[in-house]
Amino acid sequence: MPAVMWFRRDLRLLDNPALLAAIEASGDGRVVPLFVLDPALWEPAGHVRQAYLIASLSSLNDALDGHLLIRGGNPADVVREVARASGAASVHIAADFGPYGRRRDEAVEQALGDVPLVRTGSPYAVAPGRVTKGDGTSYRVFTPFYRAWMNHGWRAPAGDVPTGTIWWQALESQALPAAPDLGSIQLPAAGEQAAWERWEAFRSSALADYDAQRNRADLTGTSVMGHHLKWGEIHPRSLLAELSDTDEVFRKEICWREFYAEVLEQRPDSARVSLNARFDTGMRWNTGPDADEAFTAWAQGRTGYPFVDAGMRQLRAEGWMHNRVRMVVASFLVKDLHLQWQRGAAEFMHWLRDGDIASNAHGWQWTAGCGTDASPFYRVFNPVAQGLRFDPDGDYVRRYVPELAHLKGASAHEPWDQPGGYDHGYPQRIVDHKIEREVALADLAATKALSPDSTRDRRP
Ligand SMILES: Cc1cc2nc3c(=O)[nH]c(=O)nc-3n(C[C@H](O)[C@H](O)[C@H](O)COP(=O)(O)OP(=O)(O)OC[C@H]3O[C@@H](n4cnc5c(N)ncnc54)[C@H](O)[C@@H]3O)c2cc1C
């Protein structure tokens, strides 16, 4: 009897334990490779991730000699139908620990009845829930989690698909949806091979300098692997296996991804609410008439702060933003514009090609100062000082903000100090950072004085 391999966030053949389990279970080597286009995930994904996913599925289909079975619909119905129609004895998946994924898989399990839904592996080197404190509770702070995660360790990469495997297309596949129009956005190549090529390029040219260069927005000092990891075109275990003792800083970044998956697993509601509840109920967020205007200026990269605007324009131009700049624009939204992090997180999820619920919600909560192990709220990023430090020659700003292309060197960060700084239509600053910083800090102090459950009046 064949087995169904239901691909989700593991669009690869190499080092894929769920796929190997399906092959083993099938007995005769016949595996039905399935991908379900689930409207609940597809529709909110945003055009960038939709386009990337289509390209990744197309690449997976090529690797499967054109035998990937694509079906649209509710997974509980689709997977049951495919299992029945192909006579499969089992359906294989990598475990999903996200709030929606868990519920979906339980529903599929029920719908399958006697056909087992077999979970093997996960999108993480160490599955959420495995790294716990001595008393069995979970970590809420990164550094001890990292130590325990290192002590726990992870398996070696699982290897390649054995010869003799038959990709069995028992049913007719639907066509992939047409890729949405991305305008001028250029996405990087998708798929397993592209992931390995990107990794090799990073490993040979930038990994050794990662610690020194990773914060420089103007350089390609990071791996730019987020979208490959998000879709499981490469497994983090495969990357960890390639690291040496000197690569600890990069290993820690992989661990942040695992830590945030762990936090989300423990607190599924933290995708939407602040872990520190007082931030949602007690702060005086700007909900007044100017809030939408401020949000739009931020989202479109027209705040008048060059480093912030360059970041938001990079997001719209590439579906990606450098990590340092993500922190600066997030801090600006929350602490200079006094808007809730959830609005910014939704905007990120709309545009980011590596958009991931756990890393995004907790990246925002960390910056906003309301999450697990958060940067303290009173650490307010100065958008100009950050720009001067992490884009010292202004190259990053000039790359994304053409109205400032005429300014030389670091002066692109401070057009207000340059004769002719605004000659090409760059907007004036919409707020004064020094003043808004004080407002944010005063609000924090007032909120701290409240009991954890209090609710303060919102701004008019
Ligand atoms: C406000 C905010 C929102 C974010 N949203 C996302 C998101 O939606 N998806 C996402 O994958 N990352 C997110 N991050 C984390 C980080 O910015 C990106 O993972 C990183 O910029 C991706 O680029 P890279 O692949 O070159 O990273 P590298 O520096 O090369 O790191 C390698 C990998 O480690 C992981 N990683 C690195 N830093 C972090 C981190 N701080 N948290 C979690 N994982 C990390 C990523 O998988 C990344 O691809 C967010 C950070 C912030 C501050």
The ligand as an SDF file (V2000), in Angstrom:
LIG
                    3D

 53 58  0  0  0  0  0  0  0  0999 V2000
   10.3200   43.1480   14.5090 C   0  0  0  0  0  0  0  0  0  0  0  0
   10.9540   41.8810   13.9940 C   0  0  0  0  0  0  0  0  0  0  0  0
   10.2180   41.0130   13.1940 C   0  0  0  0  0  0  0  0  0  0  0  0
   10.8010   39.8190   12.7100 C   0  0  0  0  0  0  0  0  0  0  0  0
   10.0500   38.9830   11.9230 N   0  0  0  0  0  0  0  0  0  0  0  0
   10.5820   37.8080   11.4920 C   0  0  0  0  0  0  0  0  0  0  0  0
    9.8140   36.9020   10.7090 C   0  0  0  0  0  0  0  0  0  0  0  0
    8.6530   37.1250   10.3990 O   0  0  0  0  0  0  0  0  0  0  0  0
   10.4250   35.7530   10.2720 N   0  0  0  0  0  0  0  0  0  0  0  0
   11.7200   35.4660   10.5920 C   0  0  0  0  0  0  0  0  0  0  0  0
   12.2250   34.4190   10.1610 O   0  0  0  0  0  0  0  0  0  0  0  0
   12.4490   36.2830   11.3610 N   0  0  0  0  0  0  0  0  0  0  0  0
   11.9320   37.4560   11.8120 C   0  0  0  0  0  0  0  0  0  0  0  0
   12.6990   38.3010   12.5600 N   0  0  0  0  0  0  0  0  0  0  0  0
   14.0580   37.8880   12.9560 C   0  0  0  0  0  0  0  0  0  0  0  0
   15.1630   38.3350   12.0000 C   0  0  0  0  0  0  0  0  0  0  0  0
   15.0330   39.7010   11.6990 O   0  0  0  0  0  0  0  0  0  0  0  0
   15.1770   37.5480   10.6970 C   0  0  0  0  0  0  0  0  0  0  0  0
   15.1460   36.1660   10.9590 O   0  0  0  0  0  0  0  0  0  0  0  0
   16.4430   37.8330    9.9010 C   0  0  0  0  0  0  0  0  0  0  0  0
   16.5420   39.2150    9.6150 O   0  0  0  0  0  0  0  0  0  0  0  0
   16.4150   37.0500    8.5960 C   0  0  0  0  0  0  0  0  0  0  0  0
   17.5420   37.3860    7.8350 O   0  0  0  0  0  0  0  0  0  0  0  0
   18.7230   36.3550    7.6570 P   0  0  0  0  0  0  0  0  0  0  0  0
   18.1940   35.0690    7.1520 O   0  0  0  0  0  0  0  0  0  0  0  0
   19.7740   37.0300    6.8420 O   0  0  0  0  0  0  0  0  0  0  0  0
   19.2180   36.1780    9.1570 O   0  0  0  0  0  0  0  0  0  0  0  0
   20.5950   35.6160    9.7450 P   0  0  0  0  0  0  0  0  0  0  0  0
   21.1610   36.7010   10.5990 O   0  0  0  0  0  0  0  0  0  0  0  0
   21.4650   35.0770    8.6950 O   0  0  0  0  0  0  0  0  0  0  0  0
   20.1260   34.4500   10.7300 O   0  0  0  0  0  0  0  0  0  0  0  0
   19.9910   33.1050   10.2760 C   0  0  0  0  0  0  0  0  0  0  0  0
   18.6160   32.6130   10.6210 C   0  0  0  0  0  0  0  0  0  0  0  0
   18.4390   32.5950   12.0350 O   0  0  0  0  0  0  0  0  0  0  0  0
   17.0930   32.9440   12.3470 C   0  0  0  0  0  0  0  0  0  0  0  0
   17.0780   34.1980   13.0990 N   0  0  0  0  0  0  0  0  0  0  0  0
   18.0110   35.1750   13.0880 C   0  0  0  0  0  0  0  0  0  0  0  0
   17.6850   36.1500   13.9540 N   0  0  0  0  0  0  0  0  0  0  0  0
   16.5170   35.8000   14.5050 C   0  0  0  0  0  0  0  0  0  0  0  0
   15.6680   36.3980   15.4750 C   0  0  0  0  0  0  0  0  0  0  0  0
   15.9600   37.5540   16.0720 N   0  0  0  0  0  0  0  0  0  0  0  0
   14.5360   35.7620   15.7990 N   0  0  0  0  0  0  0  0  0  0  0  0
   14.2040   34.5780   15.2390 C   0  0  0  0  0  0  0  0  0  0  0  0
   14.9770   33.9510   14.3160 N   0  0  0  0  0  0  0  0  0  0  0  0
   16.1220   34.5540   13.9620 C   0  0  0  0  0  0  0  0  0  0  0  0
   16.3540   33.1260   11.0330 C   0  0  0  0  0  0  0  0  0  0  0  0
   15.7360   31.9110   10.6780 O   0  0  0  0  0  0  0  0  0  0  0  0
   17.4960   33.4780   10.0830 C   0  0  0  0  0  0  0  0  0  0  0  0
   17.1910   33.1950    8.7340 O   0  0  0  0  0  0  0  0  0  0  0  0
   12.1370   39.5040   13.0480 C   0  0  0  0  0  0  0  0  0  0  0  0
   12.8720   40.3890   13.8450 C   0  0  0  0  0  0  0  0  0  0  0  0
   12.2890   41.5600   14.3100 C   0  0  0  0  0  0  0  0  0  0  0  0
   13.1040   42.4960   15.1510 C   0  0  0  0  0  0  0  0  0  0  0  0
  1  2  1  0
  2  3  1  0
  2 52  2  0
  3  4  2  0
  4  5  1  0
  4 50  1  0
  5  6  2  0
  6  7  1  0
  6 13  1  0
  7  8  2  0
  7  9  1  0
  9 10  1  0
 10 11  2  0
 10 12  1  0
 12 13  2  0
 13 14  1  0
 14 15  1  0
 14 50  1  0
 15 16  1  0
 16 17  1  0
 16 18  1  0
 18 19  1  0
 18 20  1  0
 20 21  1  0
 20 22  1  0
 22 23  1  0
 23 24  1  0
 24 25  2  0
 24 26  1  0
 24 27  1  0
 27 28  1  0
 28 29  2  0
 28 30  1  0
 28 31  1  0
 31 32  1  0
 32 33  1  0
 33 34  1  0
 33 48  1  0
 34 35  1  0
 35 36  1  0
 35 46  1  0
 36 37  1  0
 36 45  1  0
 37 38  2  0
 38 39  1  0
 39 40  1  0
 39 45  2  0
 40 41  1  0
 40 42  2  0
 42 43  1  0
 43 44  2  0
 44 45  1  0
 46 47  1  0
 46 48  1  0
 48 49  1  0
 50 51  2  0
 51 52  1  0
 52 53  1  0
M  END
$$$$
